[in-house]
């Protein structure tokens, strides 16, 4: 057998190191992604109010006006209960 040239030996060592660091990097990215997903789930779980309905009503003005929110982008409209009843008639 012929001896392996020094340059080729160095290239193989570099390739092996790059492959190892790539594997570690991918592993780290996966771990970070899992951590982020877990923390987002915990964040949403902690910030949910069981009492809060899907259509938000203002807790300060429970008796008087009702807040109706069509979408987060649209402006919130405040209608009094009597006005709603008039609209429904």
Order of alpha helices (4+ residues) and beta strands (2+ residues): alpha-beta-beta-alpha
